Every structure is written in C-alpha cells, then in structure tokens.
C-alpha cells in the first residue's frame, strides 16, 4: 500500500498482510510522529541558572485526498528533567510552570508543491493553542521545490516567525540498504526526473534563517501567550537564531528546529537567554483504529504566529 506522508513530496510503501487488509481500508492509514519540545531559560537570577522543561506528545496524521493531512495530538505530557542532568539547575526541584498544551481536537494541514500552504482549525481554538500547532507542524514544511541540481541557495519561506529569507543547504548521502528497519519504505512521490531515489541517496536539508530579516516578523517562542513583536513596556524579547534540519531516508523521517533568543523584564535587569528545540520523528505507519472527526466550525490560517483566522467558503 502507498501511504502519503508529505503531499507532493513523500510517500511510503507499506507491507500489508492479507489478514490485515480490511483494517487498512476501514479507516485508512495513519502516520504517528513522536513530538518533543525542549525549552530552557538561563541567567535568571545567577549566571549558572538554567531552567529546563520538556513536553512530549504524539502527532497522528492521515492523508485526506492528494493535498491534505488531517491530524491531532494525543498523549501530551510534561516530562521532568533528568535529576542528574547538571545542565538543568531546576532538575531536582522541578515544578511545571504550566500544564496547558494542545488538546486532541482535529485540524488539517494543506500543502502545495513547496510545502505547507495553510492550516484549517476550529474557529473557537484559543490563540495560544493555535500557535503551538503552528510551530510543531511547521517541522513538516520544506518551503521550496526539491531539485538535486542545486545544493546551496537562498529563498523565502513561511514559518511561525514570518516570511523569512533562508539559506538552504541540501545534501544527498549514500544509503546502506542493510541499515533499513521497519515495515515501510519512504521515497519521493511523485517521482521527479531531477531527484535520485532515497534508496540510493538519503536527503538532508539545513535551513538557516535570519529572524531579523523577516518582513512583518513574529517573535514567538513555544508557549508565548503574547505577541512581543511590537515591543512591550514590561518585557523585551528577541529571537537571534533559528535553524531547521530535515533528514529523510527510506526508513526514517526526522525534522527539528532550534531557536535562541533573549528576554529582559522590567523587574529583572538581567538579560535571560532562551533556547528551544522542537522535533518531529516518524515512529510508525499503521491502520487507523477509529475514524477521525472533521474539523468543527473550520477556519483557515497561515503558519505565522499570532495571526487571525479567515473564513472558508462553503464551496471548499
């Protein structure tokens, strides 16, 4: 069975045993991703302060037609830092600052040949929750059309921090078939004349964006409830670096973004250092156990943080 992973780009051939055939066709295939969000804030009171937090979840997505994935998050939880991790000064006395995360309501990701075109969510979704969805699902965004004829170039890309100039480095490395594991094999779909198949050369993409070179840029770190892009009399926040990596082979899909920045508040003259890493890793492709409901009161939105929703015409 051929299962779409990223519309217009990637699909996986999945081995389906005869006794499982009805399970695959009842509710269709489902891709499950491991989601990890690592965050830290350093130099809070003392130079060696480094408060860490981690959120783990699963993202489950199903293809809906040729250009859409319908997804939802499940099993979200706050993960305690390793008590023996000396990098985290709050590891032994960890107290979660918030337990708010994305619920299990479905949403849709719509693609074009370059990557994510827009999201479709419930009109009633809180903005802070929507921004979490934007920054996690953004790990599925390539941002340009793949072509093996160029390995380094500059382009413009949509992301949660805005429409940004990015420096792209793309490499194809040899793939050893004996390292393959799992019950699926990923390759380009549709096939492209200018792309070597993944079973001959794995794909690695690095995207380095300059957060200060984004028209109408958005300063967003995971969990922000307020837009600091226009300044705030009590808080100053800025994003300094943002780098994304995506690697694809016949047996693996992994994508992550690391961002760093700084924050100052009116009552704390120290400049605090912010770091976050958001990663998405394909864990399995299996028959869906139940049906996934449609998005209720649907509205369209871009990947940009803090932006408003738009109406969807009934004809769509």
C-alpha positions as CSV (number, residue, x, y, z in Angstrom):
1,X,0.0,0.0,0.0
2,X,1.2,3.5,-0.8
3,X,0.7,6.0,2.0
4,X,1.2,9.7,1.6
5,X,3.5,11.2,4.2
6,X,4.0,14.7,2.8
7,X,1.7,15.6,-0.1
8,X,3.5,16.4,-3.3
9,X,6.8,15.1,-1.9
10,X,6.9,11.9,0.1
11,X,5.1,8.6,0.4
12,X,5.8,5.2,1.9
13,X,5.2,1.7,0.6
14,X,3.8,-0.3,3.5
15,X,3.7,-4.1,3.6
16,X,0.1,-5.2,4.2
17,X,-0.6,-8.8,5.1
18,X,-3.7,-10.4,3.8
19,X,-5.3,-10.8,7.2
20,X,-4.8,-7.0,7.9
21,X,-6.2,-5.8,4.6
22,X,-9.7,-4.9,6.0
23,X,-8.1,-3.0,8.9
24,X,-6.2,-0.7,6.5
25,X,-9.3,0.0,4.4
26,X,-11.7,0.6,7.2
27,X,-10.3,3.9,8.5
28,X,-7.3,4.3,6.3
29,X,-3.6,4.6,7.2
30,X,-2.2,6.8,9.9
31,X,1.3,8.1,10.5
32,X,2.4,8.6,14.1
33,X,5.1,11.0,15.0
34,X,7.0,11.5,18.2
35,X,7.0,15.2,19.2
36,X,9.5,16.7,21.6
37,X,9.6,20.3,22.7
38,X,12.7,21.2,24.8
39,X,12.9,24.7,26.3
40,X,15.4,26.4,28.6
41,X,15.8,29.8,30.2
42,X,19.2,30.7,31.5
43,X,20.7,33.6,33.6
44,X,17.5,34.2,35.5
45,X,19.0,35.1,38.9
46,X,22.5,33.8,38.7
47,X,24.8,33.2,35.7
48,X,24.7,29.4,36.0
49,X,20.9,29.3,36.3
50,X,19.3,27.2,33.5
51,X,15.7,26.2,34.0
52,X,14.6,23.4,31.7
53,X,11.3,22.0,30.6
54,X,10.2,19.4,28.1
55,X,6.9,18.5,26.5
56,X,6.4,15.1,24.8
57,X,3.4,14.1,22.6
58,X,2.4,12.2,19.6
59,X,1.1,13.6,16.4
60,X,-1.2,11.4,14.3
61,X,-1.9,12.3,10.7
62,X,-4.0,10.7,7.9
63,X,-4.0,11.7,4.2
64,X,-7.3,13.2,3.1
65,X,-7.1,13.4,-0.7
66,X,-4.0,14.4,-2.6
67,X,-3.0,17.7,-0.8
68,X,-4.3,17.4,2.8
69,X,-3.4,15.7,6.1
70,X,-5.9,15.6,8.9
71,X,-4.1,15.4,12.3
72,X,-4.5,15.5,16.0
73,X,-2.2,15.4,19.0
74,X,-2.5,12.7,21.7
75,X,-0.7,11.7,24.9
76,X,0.7,15.1,25.6
77,X,2.6,15.3,28.9
78,X,5.2,17.4,30.7
79,X,8.5,15.5,31.1
80,X,10.6,16.0,34.2
81,X,14.3,16.8,33.5
82,X,16.7,14.1,34.5
83,X,17.6,14.8,38.2
84,X,21.2,14.0,37.4
85,X,21.4,16.4,34.4
86,X,23.7,19.2,35.6
87,X,22.8,21.3,32.7
88,X,19.4,22.0,34.3
89,X,19.6,23.8,37.6
90,X,15.9,23.0,38.3
91,X,16.2,19.3,37.7
92,X,16.0,18.2,41.3
93,X,13.3,20.6,42.3
94,X,11.3,20.7,39.1
95,X,7.9,22.4,39.2
96,X,6.0,22.8,35.9
97,X,5.1,26.5,35.3
98,X,2.1,25.4,33.1
99,X,0.3,22.3,32.2
100,X,-1.5,23.8,29.2
101,X,-0.9,22.0,26.0
102,X,-2.7,21.2,22.7
103,X,-5.9,19.1,23.1
104,X,-6.9,16.2,20.8
105,X,-9.2,18.3,18.5
106,X,-8.5,17.5,14.8
107,X,-7.0,20.1,12.4
108,X,-5.9,19.9,8.8
109,X,-2.6,20.8,7.1
110,X,-2.9,21.7,3.4
111,X,0.1,21.6,1.1
112,X,1.2,22.9,-2.2
113,X,4.3,21.7,-4.2
114,X,6.6,23.9,-2.0
115,X,5.3,22.8,1.4
116,X,2.6,23.9,3.8
117,X,0.1,26.3,2.3
118,X,-2.2,26.8,5.3
119,X,-3.9,25.2,8.3
120,X,-7.5,24.5,8.9
121,X,-8.6,24.7,12.5
122,X,-11.7,25.2,14.6
123,X,-12.8,28.8,14.7
124,X,-13.1,28.5,18.5
125,X,-9.4,27.5,19.1
126,X,-7.5,29.6,21.7
127,X,-4.7,31.6,20.0
128,X,-2.0,30.2,22.3
129,X,-3.0,26.7,21.4
130,X,-3.1,27.5,17.7
131,X,0.4,29.0,17.9
132,X,1.7,25.7,19.4
133,X,0.2,23.8,16.5
134,X,1.8,26.2,14.0
135,X,5.3,25.8,15.4
136,X,5.1,22.0,15.7
137,X,3.5,21.3,12.3
138,X,6.0,23.7,10.8
139,X,8.5,20.9,11.1
140,X,6.7,19.3,8.1
141,X,7.3,22.3,5.9
142,X,10.0,22.0,3.3
143,X,9.5,25.5,1.9
144,X,10.7,25.1,-1.6
145,X,10.5,22.6,-4.5
146,X,13.2,19.9,-4.3
147,X,15.8,19.7,-7.1
148,X,19.1,17.9,-7.0
149,X,20.7,20.4,-9.4
150,X,21.2,22.9,-6.6
151,X,22.7,22.2,-3.2
152,X,23.0,25.7,-1.8
153,X,20.8,28.7,-2.4
154,X,18.7,31.5,-0.7
155,X,14.9,31.6,-0.8
156,X,12.0,33.0,1.1
157,X,10.0,30.6,3.4
158,X,6.9,30.8,5.5
159,X,7.3,29.8,9.2
160,X,5.8,30.7,12.6
161,X,8.2,33.6,12.8
162,X,7.1,35.1,9.5
163,X,8.0,35.2,5.8
164,X,11.8,34.9,6.1
165,X,14.9,34.7,4.0
166,X,16.6,31.4,4.5
167,X,19.9,30.0,3.4
168,X,19.3,26.4,2.3
169,X,22.0,23.7,2.2
170,X,20.9,20.4,0.7
171,X,23.0,17.2,0.6
172,X,22.4,13.7,-0.7
173,X,24.5,11.0,1.1
174,X,24.8,7.3,0.2
175,X,22.3,5.0,1.9
176,X,23.1,1.5,3.0
177,X,20.1,-0.8,2.4
178,X,21.1,-3.2,5.2
179,X,20.5,-0.5,7.8
180,X,16.8,-0.3,6.9
181,X,14.3,-1.3,9.6
182,X,10.5,-1.1,10.0
183,X,7.6,-2.1,7.8
184,X,7.7,0.8,5.4
185,X,9.9,2.3,2.7
186,X,9.9,6.0,2.1
187,X,10.5,7.6,-1.3
188,X,9.7,10.6,-3.4
189,X,6.1,10.8,-4.6
190,X,5.5,11.7,-7.3
191,X,8.8,10.6,-8.8
192,X,10.9,13.5,-10.2
193,X,13.3,13.3,-13.0
194,X,15.8,15.5,-11.2
195,X,15.8,13.6,-7.9
196,X,17.8,10.5,-7.1
197,X,15.6,8.0,-5.3
198,X,16.0,7.8,-1.5
199,X,17.1,4.2,-1.6
200,X,20.2,5.4,-3.5
201,X,20.9,8.6,-1.5
202,X,19.3,9.9,1.7
203,X,18.3,13.5,1.9
204,X,19.5,16.1,4.4
205,X,18.2,19.7,4.4
206,X,19.5,22.6,6.6
207,X,17.7,25.9,6.6
208,X,19.3,28.9,8.3
209,X,17.0,31.8,8.7
210,X,17.8,35.3,9.9
211,X,15.0,36.2,12.3
212,X,15.8,39.9,11.8
213,X,15.3,39.6,8.0
214,X,11.6,38.7,8.0
215,X,9.1,41.1,6.7
216,X,6.4,41.6,9.4
217,X,8.4,39.1,11.6
218,X,6.9,37.4,14.6
219,X,8.9,36.9,17.8
220,X,7.5,33.6,19.0
221,X,8.8,31.0,21.5
222,X,6.8,28.0,22.3
223,X,4.1,28.7,24.9
224,X,4.1,32.5,24.4
225,X,0.7,34.0,25.1
226,X,1.5,37.5,24.0
227,X,3.0,39.0,20.8
228,X,6.3,40.7,21.7
229,X,7.0,41.7,18.1
230,X,5.9,45.3,18.6
231,X,7.5,45.8,22.0
232,X,6.1,45.7,25.5
233,X,6.7,48.1,28.3
234,X,7.3,45.3,30.8
235,X,9.0,42.7,28.7
236,X,11.6,42.8,25.9
237,X,12.0,39.6,23.8
238,X,14.0,38.9,20.7
239,X,14.9,35.9,18.6
240,X,18.5,35.8,17.5
241,X,18.9,32.5,15.6
242,X,16.7,29.9,14.0
243,X,18.0,26.8,12.2
244,X,15.9,23.9,10.9
245,X,17.1,20.4,9.9
246,X,15.2,17.7,8.0
247,X,16.6,14.3,7.2
248,X,14.8,11.6,5.1
249,X,15.9,8.1,4.2
250,X,13.8,5.0,3.2
251,X,13.3,4.1,6.8
252,X,13.4,7.5,8.6
253,X,11.9,11.0,8.7
254,X,13.2,13.4,11.2
255,X,12.8,17.2,11.4
256,X,13.7,19.8,14.0
257,X,14.2,23.5,14.6
258,X,16.5,25.1,17.2
259,X,16.0,28.7,18.1
260,X,17.7,31.0,20.5
261,X,16.9,34.5,21.8
262,X,17.0,36.8,24.8
263,X,14.5,38.3,27.2
264,X,14.5,41.1,29.7
265,X,11.8,42.2,32.1
266,X,11.2,45.5,33.9
267,X,11.7,44.0,37.4
268,X,14.8,41.9,36.3
269,X,17.6,43.9,34.7
270,X,19.5,40.7,33.8
271,X,19.4,39.5,30.1
272,X,18.0,36.0,30.2
273,X,18.9,33.5,27.4
274,X,16.2,31.5,25.7
275,X,16.7,28.2,23.8
276,X,14.2,25.8,22.3
277,X,14.3,22.7,20.2
278,X,11.2,21.4,18.5
279,X,11.5,18.0,16.9
280,X,9.2,15.6,14.9
281,X,10.2,12.0,14.2
282,X,8.1,9.5,12.2
283,X,7.6,6.5,14.5
284,X,5.1,4.2,12.7
285,X,2.6,3.8,9.9
286,X,-0.3,1.7,10.8
287,X,-4.1,1.2,10.1
288,X,-6.1,3.8,12.0
289,X,-8.1,2.3,14.9
290,X,-11.1,4.6,14.6
291,X,-12.4,7.4,12.4
292,X,-11.1,11.0,12.9
293,X,-13.9,13.6,13.0
294,X,-14.0,16.6,10.7
295,X,-12.8,20.0,11.9
296,X,-15.8,21.7,13.5
297,X,-16.5,25.4,12.5
298,X,-13.5,25.3,10.2
299,X,-11.4,28.4,9.6
300,X,-8.1,28.9,7.6
301,X,-4.9,30.4,8.9
302,X,-1.2,30.7,7.9
303,X,1.8,29.4,9.8
304,X,2.5,32.9,11.1
305,X,2.2,33.1,14.9
306,X,-0.4,35.5,16.4
307,X,-2.3,35.9,13.1
308,X,-6.1,35.8,12.8
309,X,-8.3,33.2,11.3
310,X,-10.0,33.5,7.9
311,X,-13.4,32.2,6.7
312,X,-13.5,29.2,4.5
313,X,-16.1,29.4,1.6
314,X,-18.8,26.7,1.8
315,X,-17.8,25.5,-1.7
316,X,-14.5,24.3,-0.3
